[in-house]
Amino acid sequence: QISKNQSITLEAPESVRDFIHVEDVVSAFVLACGFKHKGFLALNVGTGCGLSVCSVARKIALYNKINPKIKIKKINSLRDYVIADISNTSKVLTWNPRVSIDNGLKSTLESYFL
């Protein structure tokens, strides 16, 4: 919808999520596959930072140089703040995400609109 400059509807615009680029997910998974450990070990993968759904939609519109109408349709959300605690993953795998939300959106949008 944003790519066609159509209005978009956000059902939970204030919901905060931990948006991570696929390259960072893959790098964490590759390291985790090579990690030797006995038993169960939970490793959260994310950025450890949160952004609202609305702010990400606005960033996408900004990168596309458009100003779509954003309609808000609020729904009840039990989990409106979901951010990964990556402290254990960073420590155990010596891993941290490298792709910022801005660079990730730019590269994704550039490849999408080629």
C-alpha positions as CSV (number, residue, x, y, z in Angstrom):
1,Q,0.0,0.0,0.0
2,I,2.8,2.4,0.8
3,S,4.6,1.7,-2.4
4,K,1.5,2.7,-4.3
5,N,1.0,5.8,-2.1
6,Q,-2.4,4.4,-0.9
7,S,-3.7,5.0,2.5
8,I,-2.7,2.4,5.1
9,T,-4.5,1.1,8.1
10,L,-2.6,0.4,11.3
11,E,-4.4,-1.7,13.8
12,A,-1.9,-1.3,16.6
13,P,0.1,1.9,15.8
14,E,1.6,2.4,19.2
15,S,2.7,-1.2,19.6
16,V,6.4,-1.4,20.1
17,R,8.3,-4.2,18.4
18,D,11.9,-5.2,18.1
19,F,12.5,-5.0,14.3
20,I,15.7,-6.8,13.1
21,H,17.2,-7.3,9.7
22,V,17.4,-10.8,8.3
23,E,21.2,-10.6,7.9
24,D,21.5,-10.2,11.6
25,V,19.2,-13.1,12.3
26,V,21.2,-15.3,9.9
27,S,24.5,-14.3,11.5
28,A,23.1,-15.2,15.0
29,F,21.8,-18.5,13.8
30,V,25.1,-19.4,12.2
31,L,27.0,-18.7,15.4
32,A,24.4,-20.6,17.4
33,C,24.7,-23.7,15.2
34,G,28.4,-23.8,15.9
35,F,28.0,-23.3,19.7
36,K,28.6,-26.4,21.7
37,H,26.4,-26.7,24.8
38,K,24.9,-29.5,26.8
39,G,21.3,-29.2,27.7
40,F,18.9,-26.4,26.8
41,L,20.0,-22.8,26.3
42,A,17.6,-20.1,25.2
43,L,19.1,-17.4,23.0
44,N,17.0,-14.4,22.1
45,V,17.7,-12.8,18.7
46,G,16.7,-9.2,18.2
47,T,18.1,-5.7,18.5
48,G,17.2,-5.0,22.1
49,C,15.6,-1.8,20.9
50,G,12.0,-1.1,20.2
51,L,10.2,1.1,17.6
52,S,6.5,1.7,17.3
53,V,4.7,0.2,14.3
54,C,3.6,3.7,13.3
55,S,7.2,5.1,13.3
56,V,8.3,2.3,11.1
57,A,5.5,3.0,8.6
58,R,6.5,6.6,8.6
59,K,10.1,5.7,7.9
60,I,9.1,3.6,5.0
61,A,6.9,6.4,3.6
62,L,9.8,8.9,4.1
63,Y,12.3,6.7,2.2
64,N,9.7,6.3,-0.6
65,K,9.3,10.1,-0.6
66,I,5.5,9.8,-0.2
67,N,3.1,10.9,2.4
68,P,0.3,8.4,2.6
69,K,-2.8,8.8,4.8
70,I,-2.4,6.6,7.8
71,K,-5.6,5.4,9.2
72,I,-5.7,4.2,12.8
73,K,-7.9,1.2,13.7
74,K,-7.1,0.4,17.3
75,I,-7.5,-3.1,18.5
76,N,-7.0,-4.6,22.0
77,S,-3.4,-5.8,22.1
78,L,-2.3,-7.9,25.0
79,R,1.4,-7.6,24.0
80,D,1.9,-4.1,22.9
81,Y,5.6,-3.9,24.0
82,V,7.8,-6.7,22.7
83,I,11.6,-6.3,22.8
84,A,14.1,-9.1,22.9
85,D,16.6,-9.3,25.8
86,I,19.7,-10.1,23.9
87,S,22.1,-9.9,26.8
88,N,22.7,-13.6,27.0
89,T,23.0,-14.1,23.3
90,S,25.5,-11.2,23.1
91,K,27.5,-12.8,25.9
92,V,27.4,-16.4,24.9
93,L,27.9,-15.9,21.1
94,T,29.8,-12.6,21.3
95,W,27.1,-11.4,18.8
96,N,25.4,-8.1,18.4
97,P,23.1,-6.9,15.5
98,R,25.0,-4.8,13.0
99,V,22.3,-3.5,10.6
100,S,20.4,-0.4,11.9
101,I,16.7,0.0,11.3
102,D,17.5,2.8,8.9
103,N,20.1,0.9,6.9
104,G,17.9,-2.2,6.9
105,L,14.9,-0.4,5.6
106,K,16.9,1.4,2.9
107,S,18.5,-1.8,1.6
108,T,15.2,-3.7,1.7
109,L,13.3,-0.9,-0.1
110,E,16.1,-0.5,-2.7
111,S,16.0,-4.2,-3.5
112,Y,12.2,-4.3,-3.5
113,F,11.9,-1.4,-5.9
114,L,14.7,-2.4,-8.4
